[in-house]
Amino acid sequence: MVVFFIFLIVLTIYQISTILERRKEDVKKSIIIYFVFLSLTIIVWLYYKDNFYGDSLSTKIFRLLNIKR
Amino acid sequence: MDKDRGMISQYQSITLYVLIFFSPCIRYIPSFTSSVAGRAAWMSIIPMIFIGLLYLYVWNSIMAKYKSISYLNIMKDILGSKIGSICGYIFFIWITIMLAYNVRVYAERILSTATPNINMILLVGMFFLVSFYILKSGIVVLARMSEIFSIIMIVIFFASCVMVAPNIDVTNYFPITYKDIFPAFKGSLGIITIWSYISILFIYYDKVLVREKFKSLNFKLYLFLIIISLLTILIPLGVFGETVLSKMPIPFLSSIMEISFFETIERIDAGIIVFWIITDFMLTALFTYSAMHLVKEEFEIENIRPLTSIYLLFVFFLTLIIAKSNFELTSLSTNILTAMNIIIGFIIPFAIFIVGKIRKKI
């Protein structure tokens, strides 16, 4: 977990510095989109960690939609 | 080839589609059509000939009016800015799910056929890493790769078909009765699902140089897809029969395993699977490029490269959580993704075409 977060922090710093080099109008939008993707990544990763031996995403969707396999 | 301008030709765009078509086609079309239509699975291609012609007409009409304009901008122009944007978000979610699904299927297939002892994280991670590296060079490099690989894949595909031919039992195709008409129609849904990937090509259509002869190229693509779709059903159905075929996860590759030269050279499937990985790789790279291009167009960002790495990391974890086994993947595909593909890849273009006609935009 610690290693993954260190990796994410390093990646974020690197990518944000790359974004800051771009033209001004793009910077704000790019940073917002980057953090949206980052949040999604963390959510999906936490799900992966918590449900390693549990249900997959498709199983949960089937249960939610009451689909019999 | 206009490399300096970062544009690709219409022909290259078509070779890209041909390449990404192979992988889902051999995996999904034979098993779906045979489970729905049984022995009449091969007849599912007949409705598809007419539906495909209609689909071709729709895309030709859109292309004639909107040359070298991205799909998002076409939607915004025809449906209006807000609905066009909503469609853009829907397309982005669709591509992301399909990307995760296809990579997971690839990993499951490799683990069950070629390398059973490799960790899936390693397999998927390597795939995304290579995709990320290739995508740094943009669509031009992908298009050039596709030009070469599409020819190799076509040769391998037809050579496989010829080599398997002696194992085909023609009685597996018959008898068929009038009661098979409706199942054959239902079976064509499986083919439509894979054809619907054509929509992906239009997402980066602003990067494609459209010449006047685009209609004849599109028609050739249509004929080619009909032949490939028919062969992917005929070969495994003829070798295994409907009962075995409908329960197979990778029927076409399984039929290739039956190839034998004078009972001395056998099991050449391992070599062929290696080439099939190329199609999966191209699919991953192209879907990622399309998703990123949608974000670029939607938010009007000049450079999207810094966002690709985090997007691929997100899809990497999505790939790991989307399903636990091949069984779940098949269920997901049959119950949810087929309908999703048809709606987004097939019905939406028709809806755009109809609205465009009403509003006199097309």
Interface residues (C-beta under 8 A of the other chain):
Chain A: L11 T12 Q15 I16 T18 I19 R22 R23 D26 K29 S30 I33 Y34 F37 L38 L40 T41 V44 W45 Y47 Y48 N51 S56 L57 S58 T59 I61 F62 L65 I67 R69
Chain B: V295 F299 E300 I301 E302 N303 R305 P306 L307 S309 I310 Y311 L313 F314 F317 L318 L320 I321 I322 A323 K324 F327 E328 L329 S331 L332 N335 I336
